């Protein structure tokens, strides 16, 4: 069970989180939905395509991305979240800044998707004081430098231990386990080999007792494998999402919602769930 504010999911089937980037520089669709009107229209289209959750972000966290000021991020995301108030699915705010978290939750968001796993001062309190869900993600380093030389002794053990500690910290701060999701952070301070290990062993993270989110959509690891440019990775992205679900992912975060939803409908039907 996952509780996102007034929304509840029994997780009888995998959920699809649609990506709404209100940014000029995201790695895949930067600039395409940078205006409030364009972002809202895109979000509504993703809802029609079958998205279960909409993830709104105002700062690119691609490798090498520049930081965005708190105020600029607020100016980008708040009008979109306010414009989606009352929509039929939860809206998630993709941010690591506590002030943005609080403002987004006040504006109607029901989930926080934090690449920093609530490690920044006041982040735990920002979420604990709400009824929102939270996704705790692992990353090594900062977006500006994380892909320069990522190194692990044992990537599965180290990522698992980190996520275990962050779940414990969230619970200690008063965030109920039914509100917590974890993400191993594909592409965030990982080589292709690390990413493939994480995908192969995704069930390890499921054993931590909370839903696992997998974000593989259009990422460079898929380009490294297929040789395709970022906007030619839909097929690879859908395949990766299906592989993640087969290995226990409860949520897949994707750009190509309609195609992913269709594939998972087939998977659900074969596996006895037609919801």
N, C-alpha and C positions, 0 to 999 in steps of 0.2 A: 504493500500500500504506500502511495505517495500523496502527501498533503501539500497542496500549493494554495494557500489562502482558502478561499471558498471552494476551490476545485479539489477533487479527490480522484485518484487513479488506482484501480485495483491491480494494474500491471499484468492482467491476464493476456495481454498482447503487447508487443513492443510499441513504444511511442515514437512519433516523428516530431522533432523540434526543427522548425523552419527558421532560417537565418535572415535577419533583417538588419543589414549594415547601413547605418546612417553616417557614412564616412566617404571621404574622397580617395582613400588610399588603401582599402582592404585588398588583400592579395588577389581575390577572384572577381569581385563585383564592385570594387571601389569606384565611387562616383555615380553609379547607376541609380542609386536610391538616396542620394545625399540630401535632397530637399524633403521637408516634412510631408508634402503632398505625395511625392513619389514613394517615400518609405511606407506611408499608410496604405497607398494603393497596392504596393507589393505585398504588404502583410495581409491585406484582405484577399489577394490572389492566392497566397500560400494557404490561408484558411480554407478557401474554396477547393484547393488542391488536396486537402486532407490533413494539414498540419494539426497536431495535438497541442503544441506549445509554440509560441512565437518568441524568438530570442532577439531582442533589440540591443544593438551595440553602437556606441558613438566614438570608439577609439580602436583603430586597427592594432592588433597584437601579432601581426605577421612578423617573421624574422626581419630585423633591421628597422622596424617601424619606429617613427619618432613619437615621443610622448605628446599627449594632448592635455591642455590645461583643464582643470576641474570645471571652470565656467563654460569653456567651449563644449566640453562633453555634455554638460547639463543643457546647454542651448540646443544641441543636436537631438538628444533623446527625449527630453521631457515633452515637447509638443507631440511627438509620435506616440508616446505612451498615453498621454491624455487623449489623443485622438482615437486610440483603440479602447478606451474605457468602455466597459459593457460588452466587449467582444466575447464570443462564446467559448474561448479557450484561454488558458493562463498566458500572460505576457511575462517574459523573463527579461531582466536587465543584465546585460553582459558588461560587468565593470569590476574593478578591484578597489575603487575609491569609496570609502564609507559615506561621504556626503552625497555622492551620486546614488548610492544604494538607498539611503534614507529618502531622498527626494523622489526617486523612481517608485519606491514602495508607497509613498504618500500619494503619488499620481495614479496609482492603480496596478502597479506590477505585483505579481504573485510569486515571483521566484527571483533569486539572485544567482547568476552564473559567474563565479569568481575564479579567474586563472591563478590567483594568489592564495586560494583556499582559506580565506578569512584570516590571513596572517598579519595584515596591516592593522595598526592600532585603530581601535573602535569598530572594526569590521564585524567582529563577533557580536558586539552589542547592537549594532545596526540591524542585524538579522534576528537576533534573539528577541528583540523588542517588537517583533512582528509575528504574523502567522505564516510567513512566506516559506517556501522551500528554498534550499540552497544547493548548488553544485560546487563541490570542492575539487579543484583540479591540481594535478602535479605539474610542475615545470622545473627545469634546472636553469638557473640564471634569469636574466631579463630579456625581453623580446629583442632589444637592441643587439645583444651579443650571444644569445642562447644557442645559436647554431654554429658557432665558430669551432668549438672543440668539445662537444658533449662527451662525458666519460662516466662510466659506471663500473663498479666491480661486478654487480649483479643487478641488472636493471629491474627485473621482476621483484626481487626482494626489497630493493631500495624504494621503488615506487609504492609497493604494498605497505611497507612500514611507514612511509610518510603519510599515506592516506589513512592508515589506521590511527596515527597520532592526531590527524586533523579531525577525524570523526570524534575521537575522545574529547578534543578541545571544544568542538561544537556542542557536544552533549553537556559538557561541564559548564558551558556558558548558558545552558537552558534551551538549546535547540533540540527538539525531540527527534529521535532517530527516524521517525516516519516522515520527517521533512528534509532528510539528507540524501543527496545523490553524490557519487564520486566519478571522477574522470581521470584516467591515467595520463592524459595530456599528449596525445599523438602529435609529434612535430614540435613540441615545446622543449627544446634542449635534448633532442634525441636524433641519432643517426637513423638511416634506413634500417639497419640491422636491429637497432633498439625498437623501432616502431613495429617491425615484423614480429619480434619476440613478444611485445606487449599484446599484439593481436592474437598470436597463437595461444598465449597463456591468459587470455582475458578472464577465463573462469576463475583464476586465482583471485581476482579482485571481487568477483561476485561472492566469494567466500567471506568477505568482510561484513556481509550482512545488510548492505544497503544497495539500492539500485545503481547500476553502472551506466554511465553515459559514454558513448563513443563518438568522437568528432573526427572523422577521416575525410570528409567531403572536399574534393578537389585539391587535396594537400600535395605538397611537393613529393612525398613518398610515392604517391600514385603516378606522378610524372616521371619519377626516376625509374619506375618499373615499366611503364608503358611507352615512355618517350613522347607523351602527349603534352601540349601546352595546357595552361590552367583552364581555359574555357573549352577544352576538348576532353575533359576527364569525367563526364557524366556517367558513362558506362562503368568505368573503374570505380567511381564513387558509390554507385548503387551496389556493385559487387562487394565492395568493402563493407558497406552497411549491412548487407545480408550476412557476410562472414562474421561480423561483430555480433549480430543478433543470434546466430547459430552458436556462438560461444558465450551467450548469456547476457549481452547488453540489453538493458530495459528501455533505453532511449538512444536514438541516433540523431545527431545534429547535422542537418544537411542543407545544401542550397537547392537541390533538385527534389522538391517535396513530392510532386505528382508521381514521378517515376519511382521514387523510393516507396511511396505508399502502395503503388500497384504491385511491386515486387513482394512487399511484406504481406499483402493480401493473399498472394499465392502461398507464401510460406505459412501464414496463419491457417489457411484452408487445409493444407497438407498435414499440419500439426494439430488439427482439431479445434482451432479457434477461428470463428468467422466474424468476430466482433469488429 
